[in-house]
Amino acid sequence: MISSNDFRPGVSIELDGNVWRVVEFLHVKPGKGSAFVRTKLKNMNNGNVVERTFRAGETVPQAVIEKNTMQHTYKDGDDYVFMDMETYEEGRLSAKQIGDRVKYLKEGMEVNVVRWNSQVLDVELPNSVVLEVTQTDPGVKGDTATGGTKPAIVETGAQVMVPLFISVGERIKIDTRSDSYLGRE
């Protein structure tokens, strides 16, 4: 159990049979009446964000979340096979469980799998990945006065906007959180 006075951003709690992560909190002490904690909570299953108010000192169950480091070994049909780096056991996750970040998943990549009651909540990829450009239009010198961008397809099939000077075969660094080009590798 955790008290509402101990809420901080990132703390996970259980409410209504779901896991919620505290995004924001504000401890309010009005001049009249008792203190309360106003929070913004994010549902870890579907990403919904709600605002909820708790009485000061109210206790709620704290969610016990496990985070395992796993390595993506290969793709089998629609499933992605991962190996636990501590126990060397294999596990399978579907593309739906991984989410839209599956477009950056490459064999041999280590990810953090977040679980609650043996249910997969999230698959955390590294903040940046290095991938090879497999398809892009050639950049023509003198196209723009300022830096322009063009779409490029990388080896995992993801599409990223890159500067005009990037060509096929180059390795580029991509931010997986914002889907943006970070630079050449």
C-alpha positions as CSV (number, residue, x, y, z in Angstrom):
1,M,0.0,0.0,0.0
2,I,1.1,3.5,-0.7
3,S,-0.2,6.8,0.7
4,S,-1.4,9.5,-1.6
5,N,1.1,11.8,0.2
6,D,3.9,9.7,-1.3
7,F,2.8,10.1,-4.9
8,R,5.6,11.1,-7.3
9,P,5.7,11.0,-11.1
10,G,6.5,7.4,-12.2
11,V,4.9,5.7,-9.2
12,S,2.6,2.8,-10.3
13,I,-0.7,2.1,-8.5
14,E,-3.6,-0.3,-8.9
15,L,-7.1,1.1,-9.3
16,D,-10.2,-0.6,-10.6
17,G,-8.3,-3.7,-11.7
18,N,-5.8,-1.7,-13.8
19,V,-2.3,-0.4,-13.4
20,W,-1.9,3.4,-13.5
21,R,1.3,5.5,-13.5
22,V,1.3,8.9,-11.8
23,V,2.1,11.5,-14.4
24,E,1.5,14.6,-12.4
25,F,0.4,15.3,-8.8
26,L,-0.4,18.4,-6.8
27,H,-0.8,18.5,-3.0
28,V,-3.5,21.0,-2.2
29,K,-4.2,22.5,1.2
30,P,-7.3,24.7,1.0
31,G,-7.9,27.3,3.7
32,K,-11.1,25.6,4.6
33,G,-11.5,21.8,4.7
34,S,-9.1,19.0,4.5
35,A,-6.0,18.6,2.2
36,F,-6.2,16.5,-0.9
37,V,-3.9,15.3,-3.7
38,R,-4.9,16.1,-7.3
39,T,-3.3,13.6,-9.8
40,K,-3.1,12.9,-13.5
41,L,-2.9,9.1,-14.0
42,K,-2.0,7.2,-17.2
43,N,-3.4,3.7,-17.8
44,M,-0.5,1.4,-18.5
45,N,-2.7,-1.0,-20.6
46,N,-4.3,1.4,-23.1
47,G,-2.6,4.8,-22.5
48,N,-5.7,6.7,-21.4
49,V,-5.0,9.6,-19.1
50,V,-7.5,10.6,-16.3
51,E,-7.5,13.1,-13.5
52,R,-8.3,11.8,-10.1
53,T,-8.4,13.4,-6.6
54,F,-7.4,11.5,-3.5
55,R,-7.8,12.6,0.2
56,A,-4.5,13.4,1.8
57,G,-3.1,10.2,3.5
58,E,-5.5,7.9,1.6
59,T,-3.8,4.6,0.8
60,V,-4.0,2.7,-2.4
61,P,-2.4,-0.6,-3.5
62,Q,1.0,-0.1,-5.2
63,A,1.5,-2.1,-8.4
64,V,4.4,-4.5,-8.3
65,I,6.0,-4.2,-11.8
66,E,8.7,-6.4,-13.1
67,K,11.2,-5.2,-15.7
68,N,13.2,-7.9,-17.6
69,T,15.9,-7.3,-20.1
70,M,15.2,-9.5,-23.1
71,Q,16.9,-9.9,-26.5
72,H,15.0,-10.2,-29.7
73,T,16.3,-13.3,-31.4
74,Y,14.0,-13.9,-34.4
75,K,10.5,-13.4,-35.9
76,D,8.2,-16.5,-36.2
77,G,5.1,-15.7,-38.2
78,D,3.3,-12.9,-36.5
79,D,5.1,-13.5,-33.2
80,Y,8.5,-12.0,-32.1
81,V,10.7,-14.4,-30.1
82,F,12.7,-13.0,-27.2
83,M,15.3,-14.5,-24.9
84,D,15.5,-13.6,-21.2
85,M,19.1,-12.4,-20.6
86,E,19.2,-13.8,-17.1
87,T,17.5,-17.2,-17.4
88,Y,18.0,-17.8,-21.1
89,E,14.3,-18.8,-21.5
90,E,12.4,-17.9,-24.7
91,G,9.2,-15.9,-24.7
92,R,6.9,-14.8,-27.5
93,L,5.2,-11.5,-27.9
94,S,2.8,-10.4,-30.6
95,A,3.1,-7.2,-32.6
96,K,0.1,-5.8,-30.8
97,Q,1.8,-6.3,-27.4
98,I,4.9,-4.5,-28.6
99,G,3.0,-1.6,-30.1
100,D,4.0,0.8,-32.9
101,R,7.7,0.6,-31.9
102,V,7.8,-2.8,-33.6
103,K,9.0,-0.9,-36.7
104,Y,12.4,-0.3,-35.1
105,L,12.8,-3.8,-33.7
106,K,15.9,-5.6,-35.1
107,E,17.3,-9.1,-34.4
108,G,19.9,-9.0,-31.6
109,M,18.4,-5.8,-30.0
110,E,18.0,-5.8,-26.2
111,V,14.7,-4.4,-24.9
112,N,13.1,-4.0,-21.4
113,V,9.8,-5.9,-21.1
114,V,7.5,-4.5,-18.4
115,R,5.1,-6.9,-16.7
116,W,2.4,-6.8,-14.1
117,N,0.9,-10.1,-12.9
118,S,2.6,-11.9,-15.8
119,Q,0.7,-9.5,-18.2
120,V,2.9,-7.5,-20.6
121,L,2.3,-3.8,-20.2
122,D,5.1,-2.3,-22.3
123,V,8.1,-3.1,-24.3
124,E,10.8,-0.4,-23.9
125,L,13.2,0.0,-26.8
126,P,16.4,1.9,-26.5
127,N,16.0,5.7,-26.9
128,S,18.0,5.6,-30.2
129,V,18.8,2.9,-32.8
130,V,21.3,2.8,-35.7
131,L,19.7,1.4,-38.9
132,E,20.8,1.3,-42.5
133,V,18.9,3.2,-45.2
134,T,17.6,0.8,-47.8
135,Q,15.5,3.1,-50.0
136,T,15.3,6.9,-50.5
137,D,15.2,9.3,-53.4
138,P,18.5,10.8,-54.5
139,G,19.1,14.3,-53.1
140,V,19.7,16.8,-55.9
141,K,22.3,19.5,-55.1
142,G,20.7,23.0,-55.0
143,D,17.1,21.8,-54.3
144,T,16.6,24.1,-51.4
145,A,18.1,27.2,-50.0
146,T,17.7,25.9,-46.4
147,G,17.9,22.3,-45.2
148,G,15.1,20.1,-46.6
149,T,14.0,16.6,-45.8
150,K,12.9,13.6,-47.7
151,P,11.4,10.2,-46.7
152,A,13.7,7.2,-46.3
153,I,12.9,3.5,-45.6
154,V,15.3,1.8,-43.2
155,E,16.2,-1.9,-42.9
156,T,13.4,-2.7,-40.5
157,G,10.8,-1.2,-42.9
158,A,10.2,2.0,-40.9
159,Q,9.9,5.4,-42.7
160,V,11.8,8.3,-41.3
161,M,12.3,11.9,-42.6
162,V,16.0,12.5,-43.3
163,P,18.0,15.4,-44.7
164,L,18.5,15.5,-48.5
165,F,22.2,14.5,-48.4
166,I,21.4,11.0,-47.0
167,S,21.8,8.2,-49.6
168,V,21.0,4.5,-49.8
169,G,23.4,2.3,-47.8
170,E,24.2,4.9,-45.1
171,R,23.7,4.1,-41.4
172,I,21.7,6.7,-39.5
173,K,20.8,7.2,-35.9
174,I,17.0,7.4,-35.1
175,D,15.2,8.6,-32.0
176,T,12.6,5.8,-31.3
177,R,10.5,8.1,-29.1
178,S,9.9,10.9,-31.7
179,D,10.6,8.9,-34.9
180,S,13.2,11.6,-35.8
181,Y,16.6,11.6,-37.5
182,L,19.5,12.2,-35.1
183,G,22.5,12.0,-37.4
184,R,24.8,9.8,-39.4
185,E,26.5,6.9,-37.6
